Amino acid sequence: MTAPASRSGQLVRSPVVLHDGQWWLVSGAGSILATDPTFAGVLDDFAQAMAAADEAVADLHARQGEPPSTDAGGRR
């Protein structure tokens, strides 16, 4: 599994958290490590796509002279 640049953080609006390069599914009942390499790869790809989208939006705001959203970093 290739972890995204960020080593920790919650995936947008999901019960999925990246901690020290490992994906965890988190709920009120507890947490479980996502050990399936295909599933972890999809989470990596999605996290990278979200980071790229956030960066593109921030760049667009900068070119338009608008301040970026105060709730940046994948938290919409």
DSSP file (Angstrom, degrees, kcal/mol; ACC not computed):
  #  RESIDUE AA STRUCTURE BP1 BP2  ACC     N-H-->O    O-->H-N    N-H-->O    O-->H-N    TCO  KAPPA ALPHA  PHI   PSI    X-CA   Y-CA   Z-CA
    1    1 A M              0   0    0      0, 0.0     2,-0.7     0, 0.0    40,-0.1   0.000 360.0 360.0 360.0 135.3    0.0    0.0    0.0
    2    2 A T        -     0   0    0     38,-0.0    19,-0.0    39,-0.0     0, 0.0  -0.903 360.0-147.4-105.0 108.4    1.2    3.4   -0.9
    3    3 A A        -     0   0    0     -2,-0.7     4,-0.1     1,-0.1    38,-0.0  -0.454  21.1-107.3 -76.0 145.8    0.1    5.9    1.7
    4    4 A P        -     0   0    0      0, 0.0    -1,-0.1     0, 0.0    41,-0.1  -0.095  41.2 -91.6 -62.0 170.4   -0.7    9.5    0.6
    5    5 A A  S    S+     0   0    0      2,-0.1     2,-0.4    43,-0.0    -2,-0.1   0.868 112.0  77.1 -54.9 -39.3    1.6   12.3    1.6
    6    6 A S        -     0   0    0      1,-0.1    15,-0.1    14,-0.0     3,-0.1  -0.593  66.5-162.8 -74.2 130.5   -0.4   12.9    4.8
    7    7 A R  S    S+     0   0    0     -2,-0.4    14,-1.5     1,-0.1    13,-0.8   0.613  71.4  25.6 -89.8 -12.9    0.4   10.3    7.4
    8    8 A S  E    S+A   19   0A   0     11,-0.2    11,-0.2    12,-0.2     2,-0.2  -0.994  75.1  93.6-148.5 151.7   -2.7   10.9    9.5
    9    9 A G  E     -A   18   0A   0      9,-2.1     9,-3.5    -2,-0.3     2,-0.3  -0.615  61.4 -81.4 144.2 161.0   -6.2   12.2    9.1
   10   10 A Q  E     -A   17   0A   0      7,-0.2     2,-0.3    -2,-0.2     7,-0.2  -0.695  41.9-119.0 -90.4 139.9   -9.8   11.4    8.5
   11   11 A L    >   -     0   0    0      5,-3.0     3,-1.4    -2,-0.3     5,-0.3  -0.599  53.1 -78.4 -75.6 139.1  -11.1   10.8    5.0
   12   12 A V  T 3  S-     0   0    0     -2,-0.3    -1,-0.1     1,-0.3    63,-0.1  -0.039 103.2 -18.2 -45.8 126.9  -13.8   13.4    4.1
   13   13 A R  T 3  S+     0   0    0      1,-0.2    -1,-0.3    -3,-0.1    62,-0.0   0.818 113.8 107.0  44.1  46.1  -17.2   12.6    5.6
   14   14 A S  S <  S-     0   0    0     -3,-1.4    -1,-0.2     2,-0.2    -3,-0.1  -0.948  80.3-118.1-144.4 164.4  -16.3    9.0    6.3
   15   15 A P  S    S+     0   0    0      0, 0.0    11,-3.6     0, 0.0     2,-0.5   0.040  81.6 110.0 -89.4  27.4  -15.6    6.7    9.2
   16   16 A V  E     - B   0  25A   0     -5,-0.3    -5,-3.0     9,-0.2     2,-0.4  -0.896  45.2-176.6-111.1 130.6  -12.1    6.0    7.7
   17   17 A V  E     -AB  10  24A   0      7,-2.7     7,-2.8    -2,-0.5     2,-0.6  -0.981  19.7-143.8-128.8 136.1   -8.9    7.4    9.3
   18   18 A L  E     +AB   9  23A   0     -9,-3.5    -9,-2.1    -2,-0.4     2,-0.4  -0.885  25.9 174.5 -96.5 122.3   -5.3    7.2    8.1
   19   19 A H  E >   -AB   8  22A   0      3,-2.9     3,-1.6    -2,-0.6   -11,-0.2  -0.973  67.6 -20.0-134.0 118.7   -3.0    6.8   11.1
   20   20 A D  T 3  S-     0   0    0    -13,-0.8   -12,-0.2    -2,-0.4    -1,-0.1   0.872 128.0 -50.5  51.5  42.4    0.7    6.2   10.6
   21   21 A G  T 3  S+     0   0    0    -14,-1.5     2,-0.4     1,-0.2    -1,-0.3   0.527 118.4 106.6  79.7   5.9    0.2    5.1    7.0
   22   22 A Q  E <   -B   19   0A   0     -3,-1.6    -3,-2.9   -15,-0.3     2,-0.4  -0.958  65.6-129.5-121.5 138.4   -2.5    2.5    7.9
   23   23 A W  E     -B   18   0A   0     -2,-0.4    11,-2.9    11,-0.4     2,-0.4  -0.673  24.7-170.5 -86.1 136.1   -6.2    2.9    7.2
   24   24 A W  E     -BC  17  33A   0     -7,-2.8    -7,-2.7    -2,-0.4     2,-0.6  -0.975  19.9-140.1-125.9 139.3   -8.7    2.3   10.0
   25   25 A L  E     -BC  16  32A   0      7,-3.0     7,-2.2    -2,-0.4     2,-0.4  -0.896  30.5-164.5 -95.5 125.0  -12.5    2.0   10.0
   26   26 A V  E     + C   0  31A   0    -11,-3.6     2,-0.3    -2,-0.6     5,-0.2  -0.919  19.0 153.5-121.6 135.5  -13.8    3.8   13.0
   27   27 A S  E >   - C   0  30A   0      3,-2.5     3,-1.1    -2,-0.4    -2,-0.0  -0.882  59.0 -91.4-143.7 177.0  -17.2    3.7   14.7
   28   28 A G  T 3  S+     0   0    0     -2,-0.3     3,-0.1     1,-0.2    -2,-0.0   0.755 124.9  56.2 -62.9 -23.9  -18.6    4.2   18.1
   29   29 A A  T 3  S-     0   0    0      1,-0.3     2,-0.3     0, 0.0    -1,-0.2   0.618 123.1 -82.0 -84.9 -13.6  -18.2    0.5   18.8
   30   30 A G  E <   -C   27   0A   0     -3,-1.1    -3,-2.5     2,-0.0     2,-0.3  -0.936  47.8 -71.0 144.3-167.2  -14.5    0.6   18.0
   31   31 A S  E     -C   26   0A   0     -2,-0.3     2,-0.4    -5,-0.2    -5,-0.2  -0.918  27.4-165.3-129.3 151.4  -11.9    0.5   15.2
   32   32 A I  E     -C   25   0A   0     -7,-2.2    -7,-3.0    -2,-0.3     2,-0.3  -0.999  25.7-118.6-138.8 137.2  -10.7   -2.1   12.8
   33   33 A L  E     -C   24   0A   0     -2,-0.4     2,-1.1    -9,-0.2    -9,-0.2  -0.536  23.1-129.0 -73.0 132.4   -7.6   -2.0   10.6
   34   34 A A        +     0   0    0    -11,-2.9   -11,-0.4    -2,-0.3    -1,-0.1  -0.730  37.9 167.3 -82.5 100.6   -8.3   -2.2    6.9
   35   35 A T        +     0   0    0     -2,-1.1    -1,-0.2   -13,-0.1     3,-0.0   0.596  38.5 105.4 -95.5 -12.7   -5.9   -5.0    5.9
   36   36 A D     >  -     0   0    0      1,-0.2     4,-2.7     2,-0.1     5,-0.2  -0.585  61.3-151.5 -72.2 118.6   -7.2   -5.7    2.4
   37   37 A P  H  > S+     0   0    0      0, 0.0     4,-2.1     0, 0.0    -1,-0.2   0.832  93.6  52.1 -63.6 -32.7   -4.5   -4.2    0.1
   38   38 A T  H  > S+     0   0    0      2,-0.2     4,-2.0     1,-0.2     5,-0.2   0.939 112.2  45.2 -68.0 -45.6   -7.0   -3.5   -2.7
   39   39 A F  H  > S+     0   0    0      1,-0.2     4,-2.3     2,-0.2    -1,-0.2   0.926 113.5  49.8 -62.6 -45.4   -9.3   -1.6   -0.4
   40   40 A A  H  X S+     0   0    0     -4,-2.7     4,-2.5     1,-0.2    -1,-0.2   0.880 109.1  53.2 -61.9 -37.5   -6.4    0.3    1.1
   41   41 A G  H  X S+     0   0    0     -4,-2.1     4,-2.6    -5,-0.2    -1,-0.2   0.891 107.7  50.1 -64.4 -39.6   -5.2    1.1   -2.4
   42   42 A V  H  X S+     0   0    0     -4,-2.0     4,-2.5     2,-0.2    -2,-0.2   0.905 110.6  49.9 -65.1 -41.0   -8.6    2.5   -3.3
   43   43 A L  H  X S+     0   0    0     -4,-2.3     4,-2.7     2,-0.2    -2,-0.2   0.912 110.6  50.4 -62.9 -41.7   -8.6    4.6   -0.1
   44   44 A D  H  X S+     0   0    0     -4,-2.5     4,-2.5     2,-0.2    -2,-0.2   0.943 111.9  47.3 -58.8 -48.7   -5.1    5.9   -1.0
   45   45 A D  H  X S+     0   0    0     -4,-2.6     4,-2.3     1,-0.2    -2,-0.2   0.904 113.1  48.2 -61.3 -42.5   -6.2    6.8   -4.5
   46   46 A F  H  X S+     0   0    0     -4,-2.5     4,-2.5     2,-0.2    -1,-0.2   0.918 111.2  49.9 -65.5 -43.2   -9.3    8.6   -3.2
   47   47 A A  H  X S+     0   0    0     -4,-2.7     4,-2.2     1,-0.2    -2,-0.2   0.899 111.9  48.7 -62.3 -40.5   -7.4   10.5   -0.6
   48   48 A Q  H  X S+     0   0    0     -4,-2.5     4,-2.3     2,-0.2    -1,-0.2   0.897 111.0  50.2 -66.4 -39.9   -4.8   11.6   -3.2
   49   49 A A  H  X S+     0   0    0     -4,-2.3     4,-2.3     2,-0.2    -2,-0.2   0.900 110.7  49.6 -64.9 -40.8   -7.6   12.7   -5.5
   50   50 A M  H  X S+     0   0    0     -4,-2.5     4,-2.6     2,-0.2    -2,-0.2   0.905 110.7  49.9 -64.6 -41.1   -9.3   14.7   -2.8
   51   51 A A  H  X S+     0   0    0     -4,-2.2     4,-2.2     2,-0.2    -2,-0.2   0.905 111.6  48.7 -63.8 -41.2   -6.0   16.4   -1.9
   52   52 A A  H  X S+     0   0    0     -4,-2.3     4,-2.3     2,-0.2    -2,-0.2   0.895 111.8  49.3 -65.8 -39.5   -5.4   17.3   -5.6
   53   53 A A  H  X S+     0   0    0     -4,-2.3     4,-2.4     2,-0.2    -2,-0.2   0.919 110.3  50.4 -65.8 -43.2   -9.0   18.7   -5.8
   54   54 A D  H  X S+     0   0    0     -4,-2.6     4,-2.3     1,-0.2    -2,-0.2   0.906 111.8  48.5 -59.8 -41.7   -8.5   20.8   -2.7
   55   55 A E  H  X S+     0   0    0     -4,-2.2     4,-2.5     2,-0.2    -2,-0.2   0.904 110.2  51.2 -66.0 -41.1   -5.3   22.2   -4.1
   56   56 A A  H  X S+     0   0    0     -4,-2.3     4,-2.3     2,-0.2    -2,-0.2   0.901 111.1  48.1 -63.2 -41.1   -6.9   23.0   -7.5
   57   57 A V  H  X S+     0   0    0     -4,-2.4     4,-2.5     2,-0.2    -2,-0.2   0.914 111.3  50.1 -66.0 -42.5   -9.7   24.8   -5.7
   58   58 A A  H  X S+     0   0    0     -4,-2.3     4,-2.3     1,-0.2    -2,-0.2   0.902 111.2  49.5 -62.4 -40.4   -7.3   26.8   -3.6
   59   59 A D  H  X S+     0   0    0     -4,-2.5     4,-2.3     2,-0.2    -2,-0.2   0.908 110.0  51.0 -64.1 -41.6   -5.3   27.7   -6.7
   60   60 A L  H  X S+     0   0    0     -4,-2.3     4,-1.6     1,-0.2    -2,-0.2   0.920 110.7  48.3 -62.0 -44.6   -8.5   28.8   -8.4
   61   61 A H  H  <>S+     0   0    0     -4,-2.5     5,-2.6     1,-0.2     4,-0.4   0.904 110.4  52.3 -62.2 -41.1   -9.4   31.0   -5.5
   62   62 A A  H ><5S+     0   0    0     -4,-2.3     3,-0.9     1,-0.2    -2,-0.2   0.900 109.4  48.9 -63.3 -40.2   -5.9   32.5   -5.4
   63   63 A R  H 3<5S+     0   0    0     -4,-2.3    -1,-0.2     1,-0.2    -2,-0.2   0.815 112.4  48.6 -69.4 -28.8   -6.1   33.4   -9.1
   64   64 A Q  T 3<5S-     0   0    0     -4,-1.6    -1,-0.2    -5,-0.2    -2,-0.2   0.437 115.4-116.3 -89.5   0.0   -9.5   35.0   -8.6
   65   65 A G  T < 5S+     0   0    0     -3,-0.9    -3,-0.2    -4,-0.4    -4,-0.1   0.685  71.0 134.3  74.8  18.1   -8.2   37.0   -5.6
   66   66 A E      < -     0   0    0     -5,-2.6    -1,-0.3    -6,-0.2    -2,-0.1  -0.766  61.2-111.0 -99.0 145.5  -10.6   35.2   -3.2
   67   67 A P        -     0   0    0      0, 0.0     3,-0.1     0, 0.0    -1,-0.0  -0.483  40.4-107.7 -69.1 144.6   -9.5   33.9    0.2
   68   68 A P        -     0   0    0      0, 0.0     4,-0.1     0, 0.0   -10,-0.1  -0.271  48.1 -77.4 -67.3 160.5   -9.5   30.1    0.4
   69   69 A S        -     0   0    0      1,-0.2     3,-0.5     2,-0.1   -11,-0.0  -0.288  33.6-135.6 -56.0 140.0  -12.1   28.3    2.4
   70   70 A T  S    S+     0   0    0      1,-0.3     2,-0.4    -3,-0.1    -1,-0.2   0.645 102.6  60.6 -73.5 -12.9  -11.4   28.5    6.1
   71   71 A D  S    S+     0   0    0      5,-0.1    -1,-0.3     3,-0.0     4,-0.2  -0.462  80.3 142.8-110.2  58.0  -12.3   24.8    6.3
   72   72 A A        +     0   0    0     -3,-0.5     3,-0.2    -2,-0.4    -2,-0.0  -0.120  26.9  76.3 -88.1-174.8   -9.6   23.5    3.9
   73   73 A G  S    S-     0   0    0      1,-0.2    -1,-0.1   -22,-0.1   -22,-0.1   0.822 123.4 -52.3  81.4  33.1   -7.6   20.3    4.0
   74   74 A G  S    S+     0   0    0      1,-0.2     2,-0.8   -24,-0.2    -1,-0.2   0.530 107.8 116.7  84.8   4.8  -10.2   17.8    2.9
   75   75 A R              0   0    0     -4,-0.2    -1,-0.2    -3,-0.2   -64,-0.0  -0.866 360.0 360.0-110.1  99.9  -12.9   18.9    5.4
   76   76 A R              0   0    0     -2,-0.8    -1,-0.1    -3,-0.1    -4,-0.1   0.416 360.0 360.0-104.1 360.0  -15.8   20.2    3.5
